[in-house]
Amino acid sequence: MPLLQYRCPLCGKKFEELTRAEAPNPPCPDCGGETVRDYQGKVYTEAKKKTCTHNCATCSGCK
């Protein structure tokens, strides 16, 4: 599950919530108003890390 960023247009509160991407937007924790996704800043996901195959001829090398 990704950590998604939300913003409340009513009170301006910005917050993050660990939720499924297809889930409805959560209510604002301060005023209870409807929120919108905020796409500014980093987005963290549980993506798999790339592992090295030690075959530098097939990739750009270890960094």
C-alpha positions in Angstrom: 0.0 0.0 0.0 1.4 3.4 -0.9 1.6 6.4 1.5 -0.6 9.0 -0.3 -0.7 12.7 0.2 -4.0 14.6 0.6 -5.0 18.3 1.0 -8.2 19.8 2.3 -9.4 22.8 0.2 -11.6 24.0 3.1 -9.0 24.4 5.9 -5.7 23.9 4.0 -4.6 20.9 6.0 -2.0 18.6 4.3 -1.6 15.1 5.5 -0.5 11.6 4.5 -2.4 8.4 4.7 -1.4 4.8 4.2 -4.2 3.6 1.9 -4.9 1.7 -1.4 -4.7 4.0 -4.4 -8.2 3.0 -5.6 -9.8 3.8 -2.2 -12.0 6.9 -1.8 -10.3 10.0 -0.4 -10.4 10.1 3.4 -12.1 13.0 5.2 -9.9 15.8 6.6 -8.7 14.9 10.2 -9.1 18.5 11.3 -12.4 19.7 9.8 -14.0 16.6 8.4 -14.3 18.1 4.9 -13.7 16.4 1.6 -10.1 16.1 0.5 -8.2 16.0 -2.8 -5.0 14.2 -3.7 -1.9 16.3 -3.3 0.8 15.4 -5.8 3.6 17.6 -4.5 6.6 16.1 -2.8 7.8 12.5 -2.7 5.5 9.6 -3.0 6.6 6.4 -1.2 5.6 3.0 -2.3 6.5 -0.5 -1.4 8.4 -1.1 -4.7 10.9 -3.9 -4.9 14.5 -2.9 -4.9 16.6 -3.7 -7.9 19.1 -6.5 -7.2 22.5 -6.8 -8.9 23.0 -9.7 -11.2 26.8 -9.0 -11.4 26.6 -9.1 -15.2 27.5 -5.5 -16.0 27.3 -6.2 -19.8 23.5 -6.3 -19.5 23.0 -3.3 -17.3 24.5 0.1 -16.6 26.8 -1.3 -13.9 26.6 -1.2 -10.1 26.2 2.1 -8.4 
